[in-house]
Amino acid sequence: MNRAAIAGMALFILSGCDTIQGPPPPPITVNIPVPVSCIKDPAALKAPDFPDTDEKLKAAPSTFERIKLLVAGRLLRIAHNIKSEAALAGCK
């Protein structure tokens, strides 16, 4: 390589160090309001009719039927709690 090419490359490489920039501008924070669906009336989350009431448990003909009612009631309560908590979480 000739000296002019080497000098040109050196000048090109070193000229990048010459650009000194000031500190970056501070970040800008923007609050964007987002509509959130919120249940206005918590009574709208009325509990369903659970199958494991005292009357139904006493009227069940066997222990197996009572346990089926208890399991169905438990599963329905779990589903209702999940739905209620998810609906009310958006209100916070």
N, C-alpha and C positions, 0 to 999 in steps of 0.2 A: 504494500500500500504506500501511497505517497504521503508526504508530510501534510499536504493540504487536506486530504481526506481525514487523516488522524486528528488534525487540529479542528476540523469542522465537527467531527463526532465529539471531541472533548468539549468544544464550545456548546454544542447541542445538549450534552449531558449536564454540564455545569450550569447552563442557563435555567434548568428546572429548579435549582436550589435558590435562585435569585428571587423567586416569587414568594414573599412572606405575606401570609394572610393574617388578618386580625382574628380575634376570638369569634367563634360562631355566634350567630344571633340567638337570643334566648328562645326556648320553645314557647309556642303559643298554645294555650289551653282553651278549647272551645267546648262549652256545654251544649249538647243538642238534646232538647226534650224529646223523649220517646213515649208515645202513648202506651200505657200498660193497662191491660184489662184487669179490672179489680171487681170483685163481687161486692156490690153495695150493701146487700142484705145477707148476712151470714145465715139467716134462717132459710135461705134458698138451698142450703146444703142439708136439708132435712134428712135425718137418718132413715134408711129403708126399714120395712117391716122385717125384723129378724125372725128366723124360723125357730129359734131356741127359747121361746118364752116359757114361763112356768106352766101355763095351761097346756101348751103343745107337748112339753116334756112329760107332764103327768098323764096325758092322753095317749102317749106312744105305747104301742102294744108290747114292745120288747126292749131289752137293753141295747140291742143292735140299732133299733130305730132311734132311740134316744141319742146314741153316739153319733149317728148320721146327722141328726138335727143340730147337735153341738158343733160338729165339724163344719157344717154348712153355715152356721151362725158366725163361727170364727173367721171363715174365709170371707164372708160378706162384710164383717167388721174391718178386716185388714184392707179390703178393696175400698171401702168407704173412707177409711182414714187416709189412704194414699191419695184419693181424689180430693178430699177436703184440704189436706196439707198443700197439695199442688195448687189448688185454686186460691188459697189464702196466702201462699208464698209471694204471689205477685202483688199483693197489697202492701208489702213492707217497704 
